[in-house]
Amino acid sequence: MKAILTSIRATLVLATVTCGVYPLIVTGIAKTVFKEQANGSLITNEEGTIIGSTLLGQNFTSDRYFHPRPSAAGAGYDAASSGGSNLGPTSTKLHDAIRDRVIAYRSLNGLAADAKAPADAVTASGSGLDPHISLANAELQAARVAKARNLGVEEVRELIGANTMLPDFGIFGEAGVNLLLLNLALDEVKPAN
């Protein structure tokens, strides 16, 4: 009986520490030191309405905006259904989807029928919620966006450069463009008439 009571006490103490005290301390430190990140890196408009997060992708479809990579999360960019398609490299369904996406990407962006499409333009990320696109993907979309907004292509490329995130510590990962930040920056530019 003594061993059972000791086990129950140890379980209660450990549960209190690991499920209560420790999470409160970590959350308190995070909200103090990394307030923006701890609250989801949310972006609000002038009225204070949340319009997105720099950590989650959104599905932009208008020609006036840069488009994200495909998403397998629910109906697309559904955070409650985060996940990949689970289709493997030998899957006919995946092969057909990528082929169709390549054709659509070339057509939408006015590219030649044999132009190479960046991998991130035609494949979904593992989470289906990736908020970034590659520099190559952004560059290939620049002409379409510039035309739809009546802007110069160089002006759009400058915005791409201004919203490019470099690899962590200069070596980990690849440079990428946060789509939400880039599209918000586009909305601030007035077209030349």
Phi, psi and omega in degrees: 000321180299320180295323179293315179296321176297317179297318180295315178299316180298319178296315180296317179296311180297320178297319179296317181290310186279335181256352182232294186296306183301310179300323178295318179295312181297316179297318178299315178297314181299316182288341177272312186273321183237059189303311183298313182293319181295335179264012173098009181051048184282148177243132179242156176272186183297333180277355180089007178280134178289126180249355178161184178228145178287354182261349183234135179287159175228155183266096175270131182239342181291148176297341181285351183236156171287140183264147180280175172287159179301156180231137175258010182274100179059232178274013181108115179059036176265106185298335178285345181239035183302136177155165179272182181279341184063022176268133183270174184295343178263004182287124176294323180299316178294315179301314180294320179297316180294318178302314180295322179293321178298314179299314180296319180297314179299315181296312182299322184261009176064038181264159178297155182298339180252010179293142178280135176262136177301146182303321183287350177277343186233358178233146179277154175282170181299323181272337186079006185235017185299124182273000185247153168235160180286161176298321179299318179297315179297317180299320181289338178269346187302316183296318179298314181295317180300316180296315181295333182257000182058047178241162173283144180300322180296324177296319178292320178296326176296321177294323176300312180299320181291337182251017178277133177258123181283162178302148178300131182056020177078358182225339185265117179088190179242159175294145179211170182242126176284115188297317181296315180296319179295314181292327175293321177296323177298320181295340179274346182271131177271133181291151176276120180252000000 
